[in-house]
Amino acid sequence: MAVNAEKLVMDWLNADPTIKAEYPASFDVPAGSSATHPLPFVTVEQVGGSDERFRSLPLIAVQVWGESRWLVSEAAAKLILPRLKRITELPEVADIDI
């Protein structure tokens, strides 16, 4: 059975209570967010990759959105990236390259 890599990453991020509360991950920009009133959130999108007979090598874009570039840069570095580096704890993920 094939694994949906986007959903796997999104669910992994949202399994962290702090991320889910402060920067919830989804596939789309949430309703109610705009340039004048941005909501902090994360988008997850598969933008490329390849599938082989016994493995999949998806290329996933994880973007952090919010009120200012500084705030999202800090959230990405201190909250999102450390969580992503631990995704190999899942049995479906053998290795990552960030």
C-alpha positions as CSV (number, residue, x, y, z in Angstrom):
1,M,0.0,0.0,0.0
2,A,1.4,3.4,-1.0
3,V,1.8,6.1,1.6
4,N,0.5,9.6,0.9
5,A,3.7,11.6,1.8
6,E,2.0,14.9,2.1
7,K,-0.6,13.6,4.6
8,L,2.1,11.8,6.5
9,V,4.1,15.0,6.9
10,M,1.0,17.1,7.7
11,D,-0.2,14.6,10.3
12,W,3.3,14.3,11.9
13,L,3.5,18.1,12.3
14,N,0.0,18.3,13.7
15,A,0.7,15.5,16.2
16,D,2.8,18.0,18.1
17,P,0.4,19.9,20.4
18,T,2.4,23.2,20.2
19,I,2.6,23.1,16.4
20,K,-1.1,22.2,16.1
21,A,-2.0,25.1,18.4
22,E,0.3,27.8,17.0
23,Y,1.1,26.8,13.4
24,P,-1.4,24.2,12.3
25,A,-0.4,22.3,9.2
26,S,-2.7,21.8,6.2
27,F,-2.6,21.3,2.4
28,D,-4.2,24.7,1.7
29,V,-4.2,28.2,3.0
30,P,-6.9,28.3,5.7
31,A,-10.0,30.3,5.1
32,G,-9.9,33.7,6.9
33,S,-6.2,34.3,6.3
34,S,-5.4,37.3,4.1
35,A,-2.5,39.7,3.5
36,T,-4.0,42.1,6.0
37,H,-4.9,39.6,8.7
38,P,-2.6,36.6,8.3
39,L,-3.2,33.6,10.5
40,P,0.0,31.6,11.4
41,F,-0.1,28.2,9.7
42,V,2.0,25.7,7.7
43,T,1.3,24.3,4.3
44,V,2.6,20.9,3.1
45,E,2.8,20.2,-0.6
46,Q,4.5,17.5,-2.7
47,V,6.3,19.3,-5.4
48,G,8.2,16.5,-7.0
49,G,10.1,13.3,-6.4
50,S,10.1,9.8,-7.8
51,D,8.8,6.4,-7.2
52,E,10.8,3.2,-7.6
53,R,9.8,-0.4,-7.2
54,F,10.5,-0.6,-3.5
55,R,10.7,3.0,-2.4
56,S,9.3,6.4,-2.9
57,L,11.4,9.6,-2.9
58,P,8.9,12.4,-2.6
59,L,10.0,16.1,-2.6
60,I,7.9,17.9,-0.1
61,A,7.7,21.7,0.4
62,V,6.8,22.8,4.0
63,Q,6.1,26.5,4.2
64,V,5.5,28.5,7.3
65,W,3.1,31.5,7.0
66,G,2.4,34.3,9.5
67,E,2.4,37.9,10.4
68,S,6.0,38.7,9.6
69,R,9.0,37.0,8.0
70,W,10.9,37.2,11.2
71,L,8.2,35.3,13.2
72,V,7.8,32.6,10.6
73,S,11.6,32.2,10.3
74,E,11.9,31.7,14.0
75,A,9.0,29.3,14.1
76,A,10.5,27.3,11.2
77,A,13.9,27.1,12.8
78,K,12.8,26.4,16.4
79,L,9.6,24.6,16.0
80,I,8.9,23.1,12.6
81,L,12.5,22.0,11.6
82,P,13.3,20.1,14.8
83,R,10.0,18.2,14.5
84,L,10.6,17.4,10.8
85,K,14.1,16.0,11.7
86,R,12.4,13.4,13.9
87,I,10.0,12.1,11.3
88,T,12.2,9.0,10.9
89,E,10.6,7.9,14.1
90,L,7.7,6.8,11.9
91,P,8.0,3.3,10.5
92,E,7.1,4.5,7.0
93,V,10.1,6.9,6.8
94,A,13.6,5.4,6.4
95,D,15.6,8.6,5.8
96,I,15.2,12.3,5.1
97,D,17.2,15.1,3.6
98,I,16.3,18.6,4.6
